[in-house]
Amino acid sequence: MNYKRLFICLVIGATLSVSNAFAYVKLQQLDNNKKVSQQLVEMLERVHYNKTTINDETSLKAFDQYLDSLDPSKSFFLQSDIDSFSIHKLAFDDALRTGNTQVAYDIYNVFLRHLDVRLKQLIETLPDTIKSFDYTKEESLNIDAESLQWSSTPDELDEVWRKRIKNRALILKMNGQSEEEIIESLTRRYKNQLKQVEQTDAMDVFQIFANAITSSLDPHTRYFAPRASETFNINMSLSLEGIGAVLQQEDDSTRVVRLVPGGPAASQSELAPNDKIIAVGQEGEKMIDVVGMRLDDVVDMIRGERDTTVNLEIIPSKGSGQTSKIISIIRKKVKLEDQSAQKHIVEIERDDTTYKIGVIRLPTFYSDFAAIQAGDSDYKSSTRDTKKLIEELRKENIAGLVLDLRSNGGGSLQEANALTGLFIPSGPTVQIRDASGRVSILGDQDRSVAYSGPMAVLVNRMSASASEIVAGALQDYGRSIILGGQTFGKGTVQVLQELNKGQLKITQAKFYRVSGESTQHKGVVPDIAFPSLLDENSVGESALDNPLPWDQIHETRYPVYWDIPSLTPALTKQHKNRIKQDPNFIAVIEQIDYIKERNNEVKSVSLREQDRVEQQELSKQTELARENKRRAALELDIIESVDDITPTDEDSFEHEAGEILLDFISLNQ
């Protein structure tokens, strides 16, 4: 990511005694990995979209990425280590090409030695360290990862660790843990990490090294060693129970990328994109710190049997970033029907007339392939279900239609193509350019139209891939007003390639709109922007390392139905005048401004308890005041605590989309 937040320390998953602690053993390269190394080079240079030669430029990027993967929070290496490693900056490409990857193991073994010494020492001294903390002392911890530097001396690094431990201890103290409980929790953390490192083998190191190379090409090309490959295949088949969240490793933490529509986490509404998971616990058991844990191990802990409860300690992205909370989620399997298209009607009063706006919420692009293969003529698919809902809404005499694709992460490309065809007679919907430069065009061949009236598409930063194809096509055709936030910007196609050992997920093609513009990096820019709590600088393709750039190819031939750009200034003016008076929009905008202000200000956190308590109380009072201001404007009952805030059934964005559609109809008349 181009932003990195510092997290307190590295931790991992079960307990072990100090006397049986991990004995530092050097790891060596595997001779039988030579073939997979050479396969990787051949695939990356021949199959990858950019067909980039693995060379010294690649090596420079991979070198930095490798060090960042091993020690993202600069917790173990010293500047002198980095200086000594610099002779290998141009060696990574040669190492992969020849299959002689010992350089990666040499660097890893230095990391391993530092980690072994550091954590054993911490475990021995932790009780005295915790007891020595003075929470009335004025001092702070740097949490601005962009400004973090490698420590010059062991003493300097000791001080960094002391402050990080104090910060974590203070969080636990503010969550009600006693001093003895804090000592137990943090001791378990470092013992767990030692055990986790003991389980790291030579193949794991090779995977880290290989992905330092692949991530220098683009963020979606990734090598999966045999164990990771098995986990990836399980994730793709959705054969295990979970909470319905897509997670990502970021520095030492596990970050929530997005919630699966219809899944347990999305239904519960307490977990949100950009939240950090710092501990996981099973029902009735103690929480286990997962800061620094490998992502596949965190996922394994979160998975479990259906209808059981998993507890997550999270640092909410919408909070102050200085406190955590524990939430509970009941594991479920995300069923197809939970992700199905749904409809409802929003009623809008204007000039003594009630207008009906149909809303279709589409969480993902799906198709029941099993039913299709079984010959079931009544199989479910996003296009078929949406068409049925449109027919039902038309019988209600709707004045306009809103297609809600917010947080729709994509899915079936064929479904995206077919669904676009519900709103146009026929024509191209998306262009796909492969690594050789060949462009293929997908289009709608069915001249029938399910709905030809005024419509809007709602999107946000978590609308990705297939969602962007639909929104982009309907925008290019002038068929729909696009409302909301700039979309994710994932305009690349990946395929899986089997290797001698493991798999390679490799970027092979790129999506382009019918106008010739790529959806990559830039996404789809709405005609009218709505305020968003999701920060575009920290979420989306542009926030990832080494994303492929936005570009253009030739446009295709397609008709334009409405000249929406010519109407956008007038529509935007009416929209802005309206939301100035809308209590719900005002509350969202104030919350966004508050979060941005906090993020800009907070480059460090105070380690003085009173400061943290005051900041926590200020955040609660600010949120409470904002909510009661909204409630007063809507003539609702005033509440006394932020704990009394409950999600409202009314969706202000859907309602405003309906208002804009009525403005659009009026302007066209």
Order of alpha helices (4+ residues) and beta strands (2+ residues): alpha-alpha-alpha-alpha-alpha-beta-alpha-alpha-alpha-beta-alpha-beta-beta-alpha-beta-beta-alpha-beta-beta-beta-beta-alpha-alpha-beta-alpha-beta-beta-beta-alpha-beta-beta-beta-beta-alpha-alpha-beta-alpha-alpha
